[in-house]
Amino acid sequence: MKKYLSPLAVLALAIVVVAATPADKSKTFSVTADTIEGCSCPLFCTCYFSKSADEHMCQFNNAYKFRPGSHYGDVDLSNQLFWMSGDLGGEWHHKPGPGMPTNWVVITLDKKSTPEQKKAIEAIANVSIFNTTWKKYDVRDDTIEWHDEAKTSHAKLGSGMAEITLNKAIGPDKTTPTVVKNLQYWFTNSNEGFVLANSTHNFNGETKFSHKNRNGFNITWSAKGDVKPFAAKPAMP
């Protein structure tokens, strides 16, 4: 008797094959990054629990390092570094969510990164982290130093434009970190908790600022999604 597959069996087989087919990596991104972050607020950020930053501004220095395996489409971002300095301002809380208004930012990309990696990092910074509307936006290149230890973290731009140091030995016994969990970190998908610290940091760009013993933390966050067109903006000198 001639063997054959019924139309329903063929359809079921097709569904199984499609379900087993891995997603096209070139169309998706998945990143996990460690962060050294400091801002102008007192410890800990009031904006995470109220309508605005305590000072109605938030001058910040954030240094990021992607973990191995991170990618944006076909672009490998393993161990890539980048830096964000800026001021969130005091108006963004009036319109929270994607596109909320913020003051200014300078994104510093590592000179060792390839052009493709720089474009990918800039896209992630503007969609997966700060999906906001900056009044002023600049991009530049520099060398980036990164050091993260049990009690301290330190990052610095080679040009001297910015530097940040975290002191994590602030708990009752000065050894056990204080961690805040179950709190959203901007537009990322998940995180492992905010490891609280006192920060000392400065920025020596067009708008200068310096803060000592203010809010700081380490955080490891993850983000993933579909790759979408992003028009990279020209780098500043």
N, C-alpha and C positions, 0 to 999 in steps of 0.2 A: 504494500500500500504506500503511495507516495506521501512522503512526509512534507509538511509545510507549516509555516507560522501563520496564525490568524492575524488579522489587522490589529486586534487589541494587543496581542503578544508583541507585535512589531513596535507598536506605540510605547508599550511598557519598557521594552528594551532600549528604545531611543531615549526615554526619560532617564533611565539609569545611566546611560552613557554620558548624557549632558550633565547630570548631577555629579558624576565622577570626574568630569573635566575640570582641572584647576582654573581659577580665574586668571585672566590675562594680566600678568604682573606689570606690564607697561602702562596699564590704565589705572592702576591703584597705587596708593602709598601706604606705608606702615613705618612709623618711627617711634623710638623710645629715647628720651633724652634726660640727662642729668643737668641740674640747674644750680648755679650759684647766684643768688638774687639779693639785692638790697634796695631799699627805697627810703624816702624821707619821712615816712610815718613812724610813730612809736610802735614798739612791739606789742601786739601783732596787728596786722593790717585791719583797720576798722571798716574798710570798704567791703570786706567779705561778710560783714554782719550788719551793715547799715547802708544808707543810701549814697554815701560819699566817703571819700578819704577824710581823715580827721582835719587835715590842713587845707582841704579843698584843692589839693594838688597832690601829685605823686611823682616826684623826681626819682628815677630808678636807673640802676645798672644791672643788667641780667646777662650772665655768661652761660652758654649752652654747649653741651657736648653730646652728640648722638652715640648711642650704643651700637656695637657690631650687629649687623643684620638690618639696620635701618635703611630704607630705600624710598625713593620718590620715582615711581615708574621704573625705568631701567637704570636709574642713576643710584649708585651705591653711596650711602651717606655714613657708613661706618666710621666712627671716631672723628667725624667732622665737627669743627668748632664754629660758633658765631656769637655775636654780642649785640645787645640792644640797649641803648641809652635814650632816655627821654623823659617826658612829663605827660601823665595822663590828664592833667588838668582837673577842673572841678565840675565839669558840665556833663560828663558821660553818663552819670547816674540818672539823668533826666530822661534818657532814651536808652535803656539797657538792651543788650542783645546785639546781633550782628550789625555792623555799620555805626555803632554808637560813636559820638564825637569825642576825639582826644586831641591834645595839643600838638606835640611834636615828637619825632623819633629819629634817631640815627642808627641804622643797622650797619654793623661792622662785620665784613666777611673775611675769612682767613685768606691771606695771600696764597697759601699752598693749595687752596681748593681750585678745582677746574671750573671753567665757565659754566658747564652743565650743572655742577654741584652748587655753584653760587645761585643760579636761577632757581633750582629746586629749593634751596634753603630760604630764599627770599619769599617764595610762594608759601612755604610752610609757616614762616613767621607772620605772614599777613592773613592766613586763612585758619590755620590750626591753633595758633596762639592768640595773637591780637587781631581779630577780625573786626577792626575798627576803622573809622575815618579820621586820618591824621590831618591836622591843619597844615603841618609842615613835615616833609618826609625826605630823608637823605640816605644814601647808601655809600659806603666807602670800604676800602681794603686796608688791612693791617696784619701784623702778626699777633697771635693771641697766646698768652701763657695760661695754663690751667693746672691747679694743684688742689686736691681734695683729700683731706686727712680726717681722722676720727673727731678731733676737737676743733680744727680750723679748716677753712677753705680760702683760697686766694686765687685771683685771676687778674690779669693785667694786659693792656694793649701795649705792643712794642713801642709805639710812638709816644707813649705817656699820656695819651688823650684821656684814658680812663683806668681806674683800678678799684678793686673791691676785695675786702677781707671780712670773713665771717668768723665770729667767736661762738662756737657751739657749746662751750663749757659754761652754761648758764643755769642749769637745773639745780635742785637742792644740794646734790652731792657733787656737782661740777663734772660729772662723768657720764651720766645717763641722759641721752638726748630727750628733749620734750618734743613729741610728735602730735600734730593735729591731723586727724583723719576724717573721712567722709565729708570733704569740702572740695568743691569744684575749683580747678585751676583753669581759669579763662575758658577757651573754647576747645581744650583738649578732651579726649574721651575718658581718660582715667589717670589716677596717680597713686603713688604709694604713701602719701602723707607729707605734710609740711614739717621739716625738721627745723625747729626754731633756733634763731641765733641773733646776736647783736652784730650789726653791720657798720663798717666804716668804708665809705666809698666817695669817689669824686669823678667829675667829668669836666674836661677842659676844652670843650668845643666852643662853638659860637655862643651858646648859652652855658655859662659855667655854674657848677654847684658843687658843694662838698658837705657831707653829713657824717657825723661821728656817733657811734653807739645808738643807731636807729634800727628800724625793723630789718630783719634779714632771715633767710631760710635756704635750705637745700630742698629740692623736690625732684623726684623722678616721675615723669609723665609720659603717657603714650597717646598717639593720635593715628588714625587711619581713615581712609576714604578713597574717593575717586579722584584721579588727577584731572584738574580743570585748567583751562587756559589762564595764564597769569602774565601780564605784561611787565617784565622786569624794568625798573626805572634806572636811569643812568647813574653811575657811581660818582660821588663827589671827590675832589682831589684829596 
